[in-house]
Amino acid sequence: MRNESLFVMSCAERIALHPTPHSIAQIRHRVRADVKQLTAPRIKTNVQFRVVFVQGEGAGQSQETVFTSDPFPLTEFGCP
């Protein structure tokens, strides 16, 4: 799981610097898999993700949304 987390973080960093179809597809794939585990089978909906960088701690914490994906279907090409 640690390698998976590091890979997703790497994709997010690449998206922040220069969004590529490959990096976006990698995160979409993982979002889709995670959402499917939490929802009823064959639910028909769109989802999207954001890349948010958080800096600081406590009252000095700030957030910056650096990327918001287009909505995409939970199921791709008719696959459950």
C-alpha positions as a printed NumPy array, in Angstrom:
array([[  0.   ,   0.   ,   0.   ],
       [  2.883,   2.386,   0.66 ],
       [  4.136,   2.052,  -2.925],
       [  0.618,   2.738,  -4.181],
       [  0.397,   5.899,  -2.05 ],
       [  3.777,   7.098,  -3.276],
       [  2.747,   6.485,  -6.885],
       [ -0.482,   8.465,  -6.465],
       [  1.461,  11.306,  -4.81 ],
       [  3.9  ,  11.289,  -7.725],
       [  1.001,  11.464, -10.199],
       [ -0.533,  14.365,  -8.251],
       [  2.762,  16.255,  -8.281],
       [  3.095,  15.708, -12.036],
       [ -0.479,  16.928, -12.554],
       [  0.298,  20.065, -10.54 ],
       [  3.341,  20.832, -12.692],
       [  2.071,  19.688, -16.08 ],
       [ -1.148,  17.655, -16.397],
       [ -0.781,  14.7  , -18.751],
       [ -3.436,  12.217, -19.858],
       [ -1.383,   9.39 , -18.313],
       [ -1.18 ,  10.913, -14.814],
       [ -4.847,  11.901, -14.862],
       [ -5.866,   8.408, -16.03 ],
       [ -3.839,   6.777, -13.246],
       [ -5.616,   8.787, -10.555],
       [ -9.009,   8.325, -12.237],
       [ -8.461,   4.568, -12.201],
       [ -7.733,   4.591,  -8.459],
       [-10.606,   6.952,  -7.619],
       [-12.985,   4.747,  -9.591],
       [-11.801,   1.608,  -7.751],
       [-12.084,   3.263,  -4.316],
       [-15.551,   4.696,  -4.979],
       [-16.798,   1.349,  -6.297],
       [-15.787,  -0.291,  -3.004],
       [-17.913,   2.224,  -1.093],
       [-21.048,   2.343,  -3.25 ],
       [-23.739,   0.   ,  -4.445],
       [-22.855,  -2.115,  -7.475],
       [-23.662,  -0.675, -10.883],
       [-24.399,   2.806,  -9.563],
       [-24.509,   5.239, -12.463],
       [-22.903,   8.5  , -11.526],
       [-20.026,  10.77 , -12.38 ],
       [-17.165,  11.54 , -10.03 ],
       [-14.21 ,  13.91 , -10.106],
       [-11.075,  14.56 ,  -8.1  ],
       [ -9.053,  17.562,  -6.99 ],
       [ -5.359,  17.902,  -6.292],
       [ -5.016,  20.084,  -3.199],
       [ -1.699,  21.082,  -1.661],
       [ -1.766,  21.79 ,   2.069],
       [  0.968,  23.794,   3.8  ],
       [  1.618,  24.653,   7.431],
       [ -0.058,  23.538,  10.62 ],
       [ -2.86 ,  24.74 ,  12.86 ],
       [ -3.949,  28.347,  12.335],
       [ -1.133,  28.849,   9.802],
       [ -2.423,  26.118,   7.509],
       [ -3.277,  27.028,   3.932],
       [ -4.708,  25.036,   1.041],
       [ -4.384,  25.523,  -2.686],
       [ -6.41 ,  23.587,  -5.242],
       [ -4.03 ,  23.162,  -8.168],
       [ -6.145,  20.873, -10.357],
       [ -9.791,  19.82 , -10.643],
       [-10.582,  16.962, -13.   ],
       [-13.462,  16.926, -15.405],
       [-16.332,  14.732, -14.195],
       [-15.959,  11.151, -15.375],
       [-18.274,   8.137, -15.183],
       [-17.888,   5.707, -12.328],
       [-18.126,   2.931, -14.899],
       [-15.958,   3.205, -17.976],
       [-17.054,   1.878, -21.35 ],
       [-19.962,  -0.032, -19.816],
       [-17.83 ,  -2.052, -17.406],
       [-19.347,  -2.641, -13.958]])
